[in-house]
């Protein structure tokens, strides 16, 4: 026959067991959640990185008093600001660059920011399924306007 103390020990879980289960669930969620991200979040994150890179390149051109360029390589899905780390476009997304008065160029192109704040102008567009993110760079002011649907 068992005592009351033995039966109490058999009921429930220990704190250590609960912590181990929570840690395993947390680890599983860390790997599972990115697989279910909606397209809007992927575009928003990547677009934010691109907008930051463009703005930083413009600021560098003004601060250093020298033109700075950004290379858009659509086939490699890379946007490379001069002297900074490249921004990689995620798998499945389409990257396009259009000069100020031109159609999107399939291979990409180069955008230049000048020391007076102006730019060569153009637009960088990301498309993922039915969603689109776009940065328009004004040639006169170098202002970067971001739009997404």
N, C-alpha and C positions, 0 to 999 in steps of 0.2 A: 504494500500500500504506500502511495506517495504522500508526502506532506504538502501543506498549503504553500510553502516556499518554493517547492519544485514546480508546482502547477503555475505559479506566477511567473516563473522564469521561462516557461514554455509559451506563454501568451505574447503576441506582438513581436516587434522587431527592435533590435538595438539601434542606438543612435548611429553607430558606425555603419551598420547595414544600410540605413536610410541615406547616409551621406554618400556611400559608394554608388547606390542606385541613382541618386541625383547627379553625381559626377558623370556616370555613363550616359544618362539622358542628355545632359548638357553637351557632351562630346558628340553624340549622335546628331543633335540639332545643329551644331556648328557645321557639320558636313552636309546635312540634308537641306537646310534653308536656302543656301545659294542656288541650288538646283531648281528651286521654285520661284525665283525672283521674276516679277513681271517685267516686260520689256520697258515700261516707262521708267522703272528704277534703274535699269542698266543704262538707258540713254541719259537719264538725268545725271548719274554718277560720271559717266564718260564725258558728257557734255560739260559738266562742271570742271573736270580736269582740263579739257581743251580750252575753255574760256579763261581759266586761270593761267594757262601757258601763254595764250595770246596776250593777255593783259600784262603779264610779267615781261614778255618780250618787248612790248611797247614801252613799258616803264624803263627797261634797260636801255633802249635806244635813246630815250630822252635823257636819262641820267649820264650815260657815257658819251653822248654827243656824236654817236656813230650809228649808221643804219644797222638794223638787226633783221634777220630773215627767219621765216618759219617755212619749212618744207613739208608739203602734204604729199605723201606717197600713197595713193589710193590702192594700188595693187598689193603693197605690203601692209596696208591698213595701219600706217604710222603717221603721226604728226610730230615733227621734230623742230622745236624752237632752237635757234642758234645758241650753242653753249649750254643747253639744258637737256634734261632727260626726255626721251620720246614718250608720247602718249600713245598707247596701243589701243586700237579699236577692237572690241570683243568679236569673237567668232559669230558669224551670221549677220553682222551689221555691215552696211555699205557706206563707205567714206567717199565724198565727192568734193571737189574744189572748183569754183568758178571765178574767173577774173572779173573785174568790175563790170565790164560790158559784154561778158561772154557767156557762153553756154558751159555747163559742167564739163570739166575735162576728165576723161576716163582715167588717165594716168596720174593726175594730180597737178601740182604746180608749186610756185613759190610766192609767198606773201612777204612784203618788205615794210617794216616800220621805220620811219625817218626820225631824226633828232628833233624836228619841230613838232612832233606828235602826229603828223599825217602818215598815211600808209599808201601802199599800191592799190589797196582795196580788193574786195572780193567777198566770197562767202565759203564757209566750210559747212557741209551738211552731213549728218549721220542719219541713216535710215535703218530701222530694225522692224521687219514685218510691216505693219501698217503705221508705225509711229515714226515721227521725224523730229530731229533736233537741228537747229541751224544757228550759226553765228555769222552775222553780216558785219563786215568791216568797212566803215566809211572811208573813202580815199582822202577826203579833205581834212577831217578831224582825227581820223584813226580810231574813232569811237567803235566799240564792239557791242553790237546789239544782239541779244540772245532771244530766240523764240523756240517754243516746242509745242507740240499738240498733245 
